[in-house]
Amino acid sequence: MRARRIIQEGAFAPSDVARLQQAFDMAWKRIQLSVPEDDHARAREALATIVVSAGNISELDAGELAAFAQRTYSTIWPESKAP
């Protein structure tokens, strides 16, 4: 999956990859049902990019990063109606 590659192929320490992956999984679980299935790939890539970008410049833990990513995604793509 392209979204996982976005997270795993960055220049991150293994502990950061784990944090980013956990944040991505948490955020995706929160928005997945609100995204039409045809848009899942696009949405996952966008979410992964948000997680990596925010994770790269912050020390947020996985939960904080997931919440930030969800809010940001919902702001950029409000039609998703993510909770």
N, CA, C and O atoms as a GROMACS GRO file, in nm:
protein
  332
    1MET      N    1   0.083  -0.118   0.000
    1MET     CA    2   0.000   0.000   0.000
    1MET      C    3   0.088   0.125   0.000
    1MET      O    4   0.186   0.136   0.074
    2ARG      N    5   0.049   0.216  -0.083
    2ARG     CA    6   0.127   0.339  -0.096
    2ARG      C    7   0.130   0.418   0.034
    2ARG      O    8   0.233   0.478   0.066
    3ALA      N    9   0.022   0.422   0.110
    3ALA     CA   10   0.018   0.497   0.235
    3ALA      C   11   0.122   0.445   0.334
    3ALA      O   12   0.190   0.523   0.400
    4ARG      N   13   0.135   0.314   0.345
    4ARG     CA   14   0.235   0.256   0.436
    4ARG      C   15   0.376   0.288   0.389
    4ARG      O   16   0.464   0.314   0.471
    5ARG      N   17   0.398   0.286   0.257
    5ARG     CA   18   0.531   0.319   0.204
    5ARG      C   19   0.568   0.463   0.236
    5ARG      O   20   0.684   0.492   0.266
    6ILE      N   21   0.471   0.553   0.229
    6ILE     CA   22   0.497   0.694   0.261
    6ILE      C   23   0.554   0.704   0.402
    6ILE      O   24   0.648   0.779   0.426
    7ILE      N   25   0.496   0.629   0.493
    7ILE     CA   26   0.540   0.633   0.632
    7ILE      C   27   0.672   0.560   0.651
    7ILE      O   28   0.761   0.611   0.719
    8GLN      N   29   0.687   0.444   0.593
    8GLN     CA   30   0.801   0.358   0.621
    8GLN      C   31   0.928   0.397   0.546
    8GLN      O   32   1.037   0.361   0.588
    9GLU      N   33   0.915   0.470   0.435
    9GLU     CA   34   1.032   0.500   0.355
    9GLU      C   35   1.096   0.635   0.388
    9GLU      O   36   1.194   0.673   0.325
   10GLY      N   37   1.042   0.707   0.484
   10GLY     CA   38   1.103   0.832   0.525
   10GLY      C   39   1.231   0.806   0.602
   10GLY      O   40   1.264   0.692   0.633
   11ALA      N   41   1.301   0.911   0.633
   11ALA     CA   42   1.427   0.899   0.707
   11ALA      C   43   1.397   0.908   0.856
   11ALA      O   44   1.435   1.005   0.922
   12PHE      N   45   1.330   0.806   0.909
   12PHE     CA   46   1.289   0.806   1.048
   12PHE      C   47   1.354   0.691   1.123
   12PHE      O   48   1.381   0.585   1.066
   13ALA      N   49   1.377   0.713   1.250
   13ALA     CA   50   1.424   0.606   1.338
   13ALA      C   51   1.311   0.504   1.353
   13ALA      O   52   1.194   0.539   1.338
   14PRO      N   53   1.346   0.380   1.382
   14PRO     CA   54   1.241   0.277   1.398
   14PRO      C   55   1.133   0.316   1.500
   14PRO      O   56   1.016   0.284   1.480
   15SER      N   57   1.170   0.383   1.606
   15SER     CA   58   1.070   0.423   1.706
   15SER      C   59   0.975   0.528   1.648
   15SER      O   60   0.857   0.530   1.681
   16ASP      N   61   1.027   0.615   1.562
   16ASP     CA   62   0.942   0.715   1.497
   16ASP      C   63   0.849   0.650   1.395
   16ASP      O   64   0.733   0.689   1.383
   17VAL      N   65   0.899   0.552   1.322
   17VAL     CA   66   0.814   0.480   1.226
   17VAL      C   67   0.699   0.414   1.301
   17VAL      O   68   0.585   0.419   1.255
   18ALA      N   69   0.727   0.354   1.414
   18ALA     CA   70   0.621   0.289   1.494
   18ALA      C   71   0.518   0.392   1.541
   18ALA      O   72   0.398   0.366   1.536
   19ARG      N   73   0.565   0.508   1.585
   19ARG     CA   74   0.475   0.615   1.630
   19ARG      C   75   0.389   0.666   1.515
   19ARG      O   76   0.268   0.684   1.530
   20LEU      N   77   0.451   0.688   1.401
   20LEU     CA   78   0.378   0.736   1.284
   20LEU      C   79   0.276   0.633   1.236
   20LEU      O   80   0.164   0.667   1.201
   21GLN      N   81   0.317   0.507   1.234
   21GLN     CA   82   0.227   0.401   1.191
   21GLN      C   83   0.108   0.389   1.285
   21GLN      O   84  -0.006   0.373   1.240
   22GLN      N   85   0.135   0.396   1.414
   22GLN     CA   86   0.027   0.389   1.512
   22GLN      C   87  -0.069   0.508   1.495
   22GLN      O   88  -0.191   0.491   1.500
   23ALA      N   89  -0.014   0.626   1.477
   23ALA     CA   90  -0.097   0.745   1.458
   23ALA      C   91  -0.181   0.732   1.331
   23ALA      O   92  -0.300   0.765   1.332
   24PHE      N   93  -0.119   0.686   1.223
   24PHE     CA   94  -0.193   0.668   1.099
   24PHE      C   95  -0.308   0.569   1.117
   24PHE      O   96  -0.421   0.595   1.076
   25ASP      N   97  -0.278   0.456   1.178
   25ASP     CA   98  -0.381   0.353   1.198
   25ASP      C   99  -0.497   0.406   1.283
   25ASP      O  100  -0.613   0.379   1.254
   26MET      N  101  -0.464   0.480   1.387
   26MET     CA  102  -0.568   0.537   1.474
   26MET      C  103  -0.654   0.637   1.397
   26MET      O  104  -0.777   0.633   1.405
   27ALA      N  105  -0.590   0.726   1.324
   27ALA     CA  106  -0.664   0.828   1.249
   27ALA      C  107  -0.749   0.763   1.139
   27ALA      O  108  -0.864   0.802   1.118
   28TRP      N  109  -0.692   0.666   1.069
   28TRP     CA  110  -0.767   0.601   0.962
   28TRP      C  111  -0.890   0.529   1.018
   28TRP      O  112  -0.997   0.533   0.956
   29LYS      N  113  -0.876   0.466   1.131
   29LYS     CA  114  -0.990   0.398   1.192
   29LYS      C  115  -1.102   0.497   1.221
   29LYS      O  116  -1.220   0.463   1.210
   30ARG      N  117  -1.066   0.619   1.258
   30ARG     CA  118  -1.166   0.722   1.290
   30ARG      C  119  -1.236   0.778   1.167
   30ARG      O  120  -1.353   0.815   1.175
   31ILE      N  121  -1.168   0.783   1.053
   31ILE     CA  122  -1.230   0.846   0.936
   31ILE      C  123  -1.273   0.747   0.828
   31ILE      O  124  -1.348   0.784   0.738
   32GLN      N  125  -1.228   0.625   0.835
   32GLN     CA  126  -1.249   0.527   0.729
   32GLN      C  127  -1.395   0.516   0.686
   32GLN      O  128  -1.424   0.517   0.567
   33LEU      N  129  -1.486   0.505   0.780
   33LEU     CA  130  -1.626   0.485   0.746
   33LEU      C  131  -1.690   0.608   0.682
   33LEU      O  132  -1.794   0.597   0.617
   34SER      N  133  -1.628   0.723   0.700
   34SER     CA  134  -1.684   0.846   0.644
   34SER      C  135  -1.633   0.874   0.503
   34SER      O  136  -1.676   0.970   0.439
   35VAL      N  137  -1.540   0.791   0.456
   35VAL     CA  138  -1.482   0.811   0.323
   35VAL      C  139  -1.541   0.707   0.229
   35VAL      O  140  -1.537   0.588   0.259
   36PRO      N  141  -1.596   0.749   0.115
   36PRO     CA  142  -1.647   0.652   0.019
   36PRO      C  143  -1.538   0.551  -0.019
   36PRO      O  144  -1.422   0.587  -0.036
   37GLU      N  145  -1.578   0.428  -0.032
   37GLU     CA  146  -1.480   0.322  -0.059
   37GLU      C  147  -1.395   0.350  -0.183
   37GLU      O  148  -1.277   0.315  -0.186
   38ASP      N  149  -1.454   0.411  -0.283
   38ASP     CA  150  -1.378   0.444  -0.405
   38ASP      C  151  -1.267   0.544  -0.378
   38ASP      O  152  -1.173   0.554  -0.457
   39ASP      N  153  -1.276   0.618  -0.269
   39ASP     CA  154  -1.177   0.719  -0.235
   39ASP      C  155  -1.077   0.673  -0.129
   39ASP      O  156  -0.993   0.752  -0.086
   40HIS      N  157  -1.085   0.548  -0.086
   40HIS     CA  158  -0.997   0.502   0.022
   40HIS      C  159  -0.849   0.519  -0.008
   40HIS      O  160  -0.774   0.566   0.077
   41ALA      N  161  -0.806   0.482  -0.127
   41ALA     CA  162  -0.663   0.493  -0.159
   41ALA      C  163  -0.618   0.638  -0.152
   41ALA      O  164  -0.515   0.669  -0.092
   42ARG      N  165  -0.695   0.728  -0.213
   42ARG     CA  166  -0.660   0.871  -0.211
   42ARG      C  167  -0.659   0.925  -0.068
   42ARG      O  168  -0.569   1.000  -0.030
   43ALA      N  169  -0.759   0.886   0.008
   43ALA     CA  170  -0.770   0.935   0.146
   43ALA      C  171  -0.655   0.882   0.232
   43ALA      O  172  -0.600   0.957   0.313
   44ARG      N  173  -0.619   0.757   0.215
   44ARG     CA  174  -0.509   0.698   0.293
   44ARG      C  175  -0.377   0.767   0.259
   44ARG      O  176  -0.297   0.795   0.348
   45GLU      N  177  -0.354   0.795   0.132
   45GLU     CA  178  -0.232   0.865   0.092
   45GLU      C  179  -0.228   1.005   0.152
   45GLU      O  180  -0.125   1.049   0.202
   46ALA      N  181  -0.340   1.074   0.145
   46ALA     CA  182  -0.346   1.209   0.201
   46ALA      C  183  -0.323   1.205   0.352
   46ALA      O  184  -0.248   1.287   0.406
   47LEU      N  185  -0.386   1.111   0.419
   47LEU     CA  186  -0.370   1.099   0.564
   47LEU      C  187  -0.226   1.064   0.600
   47LEU      O  188  -0.171   1.120   0.695
   48ALA      N  189  -0.166   0.974   0.526
   48ALA     CA  190  -0.026   0.937   0.553
   48ALA      C  191   0.066   1.057   0.535
   48ALA      O  192   0.160   1.076   0.613
   49THR      N  193   0.040   1.137   0.434
   49THR     CA  194   0.122   1.256   0.411
   49THR      C  195   0.108   1.354   0.527
   49THR      O  196   0.206   1.414   0.571
   50ILE      N  197  -0.014   1.370   0.576
   50ILE     CA  198  -0.037   1.458   0.691
   50ILE      C  199   0.036   1.406   0.813
   50ILE      O  200   0.103   1.482   0.883
   51VAL      N  201   0.026   1.277   0.839
   51VAL     CA  202   0.092   1.216   0.957
   51VAL      C  203   0.243   1.234   0.948
   51VAL      O  204   0.306   1.274   1.046
   52VAL      N  205   0.300   1.203   0.833
   52VAL     CA  206   0.446   1.215   0.817
   52VAL      C  207   0.490   1.360   0.830
   52VAL      O  208   0.589   1.389   0.898
   53SER      N  209   0.418   1.450   0.767
   53SER     CA  210   0.455   1.592   0.775
   53SER      C  211   0.451   1.643   0.917
   53SER      O  212   0.545   1.708   0.963
   54ALA      N  213   0.342   1.614   0.987
   54ALA     CA  214   0.330   1.661   1.126
   54ALA      C  215   0.426   1.587   1.218
   54ALA      O  216   0.483   1.646   1.309
   55GLY      N  217   0.443   1.459   1.194
   55GLY     CA  218   0.533   1.380   1.278
   55GLY      C  219   0.678   1.420   1.261
   55GLY      O  220   0.759   1.404   1.353
   56ASN      N  221   0.711   1.470   1.145
   56ASN     CA  222   0.847   1.511   1.114
   56ASN      C  223   0.888   1.638   1.188
   56ASN      O  224   1.006   1.659   1.216
   57ILE      N  225   0.790   1.723   1.220
   57ILE     CA  226   0.823   1.851   1.283
   57ILE      C  227   0.770   1.863   1.425
   57ILE      O  228   0.772   1.972   1.483
   58SER      N  229   0.723   1.752   1.480
   58SER     CA  230   0.667   1.761   1.615
   58SER      C  231   0.710   1.642   1.699
   58SER      O  232   0.760   1.542   1.648
   59GLU      N  233   0.689   1.655   1.825
   59GLU     CA  234   0.715   1.546   1.920
   59GLU      C  235   0.584   1.493   1.976
   59GLU      O  236   0.582   1.437   2.086
   60LEU      N  237   0.475   1.509   1.901
   60LEU     CA  238   0.346   1.459   1.946
   60LEU      C  239   0.350   1.308   1.961
   60LEU      O  240   0.413   1.238   1.882
   61ASP      N  241   0.280   1.257   2.064
   61ASP     CA  242   0.272   1.112   2.075
   61ASP      C  243   0.171   1.063   1.972
   61ASP      O  244   0.106   1.144   1.905
   62ALA      N  245   0.158   0.932   1.958
   62ALA     CA  246   0.073   0.875   1.853
   62ALA      C  247  -0.071   0.923   1.863
   62ALA      O  248  -0.132   0.954   1.760
   63GLY      N  249  -0.127   0.928   1.982
   63GLY     CA  250  -0.265   0.972   1.999
   63GLY      C  251  -0.285   1.118   1.960
   63GLY      O  252  -0.382   1.152   1.893
   64GLU      N  253  -0.192   1.203   2.003
   64GLU     CA  254  -0.200   1.345   1.968
   64GLU      C  255  -0.183   1.366   1.817
   64GLU      O  256  -0.252   1.448   1.756
   65LEU      N  257  -0.091   1.291   1.761
   65LEU     CA  258  -0.066   1.301   1.617
   65LEU      C  259  -0.186   1.251   1.537
   65LEU      O  260  -0.221   1.309   1.435
   66ALA      N  261  -0.249   1.144   1.583
   66ALA     CA  262  -0.369   1.092   1.516
   66ALA      C  263  -0.481   1.196   1.519
   66ALA      O  264  -0.548   1.218   1.419
   67ALA      N  265  -0.501   1.258   1.634
   67ALA     CA  266  -0.607   1.360   1.647
   67ALA      C  267  -0.577   1.479   1.556
   67ALA      O  268  -0.668   1.530   1.490
   68PHE      N  269  -0.452   1.522   1.552
   68PHE     CA  270  -0.413   1.633   1.464
   68PHE      C  271  -0.436   1.596   1.318
   68PHE      O  272  -0.490   1.675   1.241
   69ALA      N  273  -0.395   1.475   1.280
   69ALA     CA  274  -0.411   1.431   1.141
   69ALA      C  275  -0.558   1.424   1.103
   69ALA      O  276  -0.596   1.463   0.992
   70GLN      N  277  -0.640   1.375   1.192
   70GLN     CA  278  -0.784   1.366   1.166
   70GLN      C  279  -0.844   1.506   1.146
   70GLN      O  280  -0.919   1.529   1.052
   71ARG      N  281  -0.810   1.598   1.236
   71ARG     CA  282  -0.861   1.735   1.223
   71ARG      C  283  -0.815   1.799   1.093
   71ARG      O  284  -0.893   1.864   1.024
   72THR      N  285  -0.688   1.781   1.062
   72THR     CA  286  -0.634   1.840   0.940
   72THR      C  287  -0.700   1.781   0.817
   72THR      O  288  -0.739   1.854   0.726
   73TYR      N  289  -0.713   1.651   0.813
   73TYR     CA  290  -0.780   1.585   0.700
   73TYR      C  291  -0.921   1.639   0.685
   73TYR      O  292  -0.964   1.671   0.574
   74SER      N  293  -0.994   1.650   0.794
   74SER     CA  294  -1.132   1.697   0.790
   74SER      C  295  -1.143   1.842   0.746
   74SER      O  296  -1.244   1.883   0.688
   75THR      N  297  -1.039   1.920   0.772
   75THR     CA  298  -1.037   2.059   0.728
   75THR      C  299  -1.010   2.068   0.578
   75THR      O  300  -1.071   2.149   0.508
   76ILE      N  301  -0.920   1.985   0.530
   76ILE     CA  302  -0.884   1.986   0.389
   76ILE      C  303  -0.994   1.924   0.304
   76ILE      O  304  -1.025   1.973   0.196
   77TRP      N  305  -1.052   1.814   0.354
   77TRP     CA  306  -1.158   1.742   0.281
   77TRP      C  307  -1.283   1.732   0.369
   77TRP      O  308  -1.316   1.624   0.417
   78PRO      N  309  -1.352   1.844   0.389
   78PRO     CA  310  -1.468   1.843   0.479
   78PRO      C  311  -1.581   1.753   0.431
   78PRO      O  312  -1.665   1.712   0.511
   79GLU      N  313  -1.584   1.722   0.302
   79GLU     CA  314  -1.690   1.636   0.250
   79GLU      C  315  -1.683   1.495   0.307
   79GLU      O  316  -1.779   1.419   0.297
   80SER      N  317  -1.568   1.460   0.368
   80SER     CA  318  -1.555   1.325   0.424
   80SER      C  319  -1.644   1.306   0.547
   80SER      O  320  -1.676   1.194   0.585
   81LYS      N  321  -1.683   1.419   0.610
   81LYS     CA  322  -1.765   1.414   0.730
   81LYS      C  323  -1.702   1.329   0.840
   81LYS      O  324  -1.772   1.260   0.914
   82ALA      N  325  -1.571   1.335   0.849
   82ALA     CA  326  -1.502   1.259   0.955
   82ALA      C  327  -1.541   1.314   1.091
   82ALA      O  328  -1.551   1.435   1.110
   83PRO      N  329  -1.565   1.223   1.186
   83PRO     CA  330  -1.606   1.269   1.320
   83PRO      C  331  -1.497   1.343   1.392
   83PRO      O  332  -1.517   1.387   1.506
   0.00000   0.00000   0.00000
